[in-house]
Amino acid sequence: MDEETTGITEDRSTLYCPTCDKPRDDIKEADDELFNTFYCLNCGKALGVGILLGLKVICPECKMMVVVG
């Protein structure tokens, strides 16, 4: 399987819901050392929020394989 792969970028300034791309009010004030929003490095789509240990997912926006960890 020769899929193109990419990584992520992290943002601690505002925590976004990866489904609707809106700020999550319930964790907006979370300690920014514990929570990040993770974005596809290729297209910038929000993929997840929280603490990331590892990730292997197809980005729903650009269809690239995102691999971390």
trRosetta pair geometry for C-beta under 8 A, 3 or more apart (Angstrom, degrees):
i j d omega theta_ij theta_ji phi_ij phi_ji
3 64 7.4 144 165 -155 99 55
3 65 4.6 80 124 -12 131 128
4 64 5.4 -59 95 -133 97 99
4 65 6.9 164 87 28 45 88
5 64 6.7 137 -128 170 23 97
5 65 4.5 -46 -104 83 76 101
5 66 7.2 143 -162 -99 74 18
5 67 5.1 -11 -166 10 129 115
6 40 6.4 60 97 -172 133 82
6 41 4.7 -156 165 60 110 104
6 42 4.4 -105 -82 -37 173 105
6 59 7.6 -9 54 -24 122 135
6 64 4.9 42 5 130 114 140
6 65 7.3 145 21 79 67 51
6 66 5.7 -35 75 -104 81 68
6 67 7.8 136 66 24 32 72
7 41 4.7 42 71 -16 67 145
7 66 6.8 95 -141 -155 15 78
7 67 7.0 -56 -95 69 61 59
7 68 5.9 97 -149 -84 79 88
8 38 4.6 -11 -173 -170 143 98
8 39 6.2 133 -162 65 80 42
8 40 6.7 -57 -111 -102 67 24
8 41 5.7 -131 -97 -40 12 91
8 47 6.7 -100 -114 37 118 136
8 52 7.6 -73 66 160 161 174
8 55 7.0 45 -32 62 138 145
8 66 6.2 67 -61 -171 88 120
8 68 5.4 -22 7 -66 115 138
9 38 7.5 152 73 -155 41 52
9 39 4.8 -23 59 63 91 102
9 41 5.6 123 -29 -97 86 72
9 44 7.8 -17 37 -114 128 63
10 36 4.4 -22 -161 -175 106 141
10 37 7.2 139 -157 69 55 47
10 38 6.0 -23 -100 -100 70 66
10 39 7.7 -175 -80 19 23 82
10 52 8.0 -138 -98 25 116 135
11 14 7.0 -15 135 49 117 62
11 36 6.5 128 59 -167 38 82
11 37 4.9 -26 64 59 95 98
11 39 6.7 39 -5 -11 111 117
12 15 8.0 -6 -151 -67 41 82
12 32 4.0 88 175 -169 118 110
12 33 7.9 32 -138 -67 145 30
12 35 7.3 126 -131 93 81 63
12 36 5.5 -55 -79 -109 76 75
12 37 7.7 175 -82 15 29 76
13 32 7.8 35 -76 -126 25 138
14 23 5.4 -66 177 -109 113 109
14 28 7.0 -13 -147 -134 71 87
14 37 7.1 -9 95 -6 57 142
15 23 6.8 86 73 -151 55 71
15 24 5.2 -55 110 42 98 106
15 27 5.1 -65 92 104 154 104
15 28 6.0 -154 41 -99 100 44
15 30 6.4 27 -21 35 155 120
15 35 5.7 -3 -98 135 138 125
15 36 7.7 179 -107 177 90 13
15 37 5.2 168 -135 -53 51 104
15 49 5.2 95 -171 -154 96 132
16 21 5.8 -3 178 -153 129 42
16 22 6.6 152 -149 78 83 18
16 23 5.9 -62 -99 -94 64 42
16 24 6.6 139 -150 -14 15 88
16 37 4.8 60 31 -130 85 149
16 46 4.9 -95 97 -116 126 160
16 49 6.4 -170 68 -71 49 129
17 20 5.0 16 92 45 126 85
17 21 6.8 -74 73 -20 76 13
17 22 5.5 3 31 56 112 70
17 23 7.6 65 -5 133 83 6
17 24 5.1 122 -55 -69 82 96
17 46 7.4 94 96 115 34 147
17 49 7.0 -70 -104 -2 29 140
18 21 7.6 25 -149 -72 22 55
18 37 7.6 170 -70 -155 83 90
18 38 7.8 -8 -89 61 124 79
18 46 4.4 -146 -118 126 64 95
18 47 5.5 -3 -140 145 133 11
18 48 5.1 -15 -51 -78 152 30
18 49 6.1 -162 -32 -15 96 88
21 46 5.6 154 -104 20 74 129
23 28 5.8 43 168 -93 112 114
24 27 4.9 11 107 41 120 93
24 28 6.3 -174 86 -51 61 74
24 49 6.6 168 -1 104 145 170
25 28 5.6 -27 -136 -11 32 121
27 30 4.3 -3 -173 -28 81 127
27 35 6.1 -144 168 -171 125 173
27 49 7.1 141 83 144 148 131
30 34 6.4 -102 159 71 106 107
30 35 4.5 28 113 19 139 142
31 34 4.6 59 83 12 102 109
31 35 6.9 117 72 11 58 91
32 35 6.7 -75 -123 60 36 76
32 36 7.8 74 -166 -81 68 63
34 51 6.2 -51 178 -73 69 109
35 49 6.5 25 -174 172 104 85
35 50 5.8 -48 -130 -126 85 26
35 51 6.7 -75 -97 -54 51 69
36 49 7.2 -153 96 -144 41 57
36 50 7.5 -32 50 68 61 23
36 51 7.6 93 21 -100 87 38
36 52 6.8 -62 60 1 117 108
37 46 5.8 -40 176 -136 111 109
37 48 7.6 176 -155 95 51 41
37 49 4.9 -19 -105 -102 69 90
38 46 7.3 105 76 -158 48 61
38 47 5.1 -57 102 62 95 98
38 48 4.8 2 47 60 115 83
38 49 7.1 -164 12 -79 78 38
38 52 5.8 76 -62 -55 145 148
38 55 7.2 161 143 -32 161 167
38 68 7.8 -91 -159 -10 140 164
39 44 5.3 -9 175 -156 127 45
39 45 6.5 155 -155 74 75 31
39 46 5.6 -45 -96 -94 78 48
39 47 6.5 149 -118 3 22 89
40 43 5.0 10 94 47 128 79
40 44 6.2 -50 66 5 82 12
40 45 4.7 25 14 47 121 83
40 47 5.8 108 -48 -43 78 118
40 59 4.4 52 -99 -114 145 140
40 61 6.5 -153 27 48 154 118
40 62 6.4 172 144 26 154 117
40 64 7.0 124 -163 59 124 111
40 66 5.7 -105 -116 -84 83 134
41 66 7.6 144 14 -125 87 100
42 59 6.8 -153 52 15 118 166
42 62 5.1 -122 107 74 126 163
42 64 5.1 77 9 26 161 153
43 59 6.5 144 34 151 119 149
43 61 4.8 -151 101 108 150 128
43 62 4.0 171 -29 -35 137 126
43 64 7.7 158 -9 17 105 117
44 61 8.0 -59 64 86 58 164
45 59 5.7 128 55 -169 132 108
45 60 6.6 -150 158 59 158 79
45 61 3.8 176 -53 -4 145 139
45 62 7.1 -165 -2 -4 125 89
46 49 7.4 4 180 -51 114 93
47 55 7.3 90 129 -177 136 150
47 57 6.5 148 -165 77 125 140
47 59 6.7 -76 -89 -113 116 80
47 66 6.4 -95 -104 77 165 168
48 52 6.8 116 94 -85 130 110
48 55 7.1 -156 17 -110 146 140
52 55 5.9 -33 -158 -33 114 116
52 68 6.4 2 157 110 129 143
52 69 7.3 -156 148 -35 91 132
53 69 6.1 90 142 -130 48 163
54 68 6.1 -178 -149 97 43 74
54 69 3.2 -125 -106 90 75 142
55 66 6.2 -23 124 117 113 101
55 67 7.1 180 94 -144 69 26
55 68 4.3 26 45 44 96 105
55 69 6.5 97 15 22 60 113
56 65 7.2 -4 -166 -176 76 97
56 66 7.3 178 -140 88 31 60
56 67 5.2 19 -109 -112 80 75
56 68 7.7 -153 -62 32 54 59
57 65 7.6 162 87 -153 28 56
57 66 5.3 -14 64 56 77 103
58 63 6.1 -5 178 -152 105 49
58 64 7.3 171 -151 86 64 24
58 65 5.8 -39 -97 -95 66 57
58 66 7.4 154 -112 11 14 82
59 62 5.0 11 95 48 131 80
59 63 6.3 -83 71 -28 80 12
59 64 5.2 14 23 52 119 72
59 65 7.8 -144 -3 -79 82 9
59 66 5.4 91 -52 -30 93 116
60 63 7.8 21 -151 -72 16 55
